[in-house]
C-alpha cells in the first residue's frame, strides 16, 4: 500500500529564532515530518550555540534525549508484552 500523498502547500515551521517553510507538494506525511525534524534539530543546535553551550554539552543533551526515547520504547514494549 502506498503512503498517502499530501499536497497542502507550504507550512510555516518555527523553532526557536529560526523560521523555515516546508513545501509539502508531492511529499508524503513521513517525508514532511522527517524534513521538519532536520530543520528543528538545526535550529535547536544554533540556539544552543548562541546561548553559549559547547559541543560536549550539546552531545550530552542529545544523549539524554535518546535515553528518554529508549526508556519510553522499553516501557511500551513491556506493557504490550503484558497485555
Residue pairs with C-beta under 8 A, 6 or more apart in sequence:
3 28
3 29
3 30
4 28
4 29
5 26
5 27
5 28
6 24
6 27
6 28
6 29
6 32
7 24
7 25
7 26
8 24
9 23
9 24
9 25
10 21
10 22
10 23
10 24
11 21
11 22
11 24
11 32
12 19
12 20
12 21
12 22
13 19
13 20
13 21
13 22
13 36
13 39
13 40
14 20
15 39
15 40
15 43
15 44
16 43
16 44
16 46
16 47
17 43
17 46
17 47
17 50
18 39
18 42
18 43
18 46
18 47
20 39
20 43
22 32
22 35
22 36
22 39
24 32
27 35
45 58
48 57
48 58
48 61
49 58
53 61
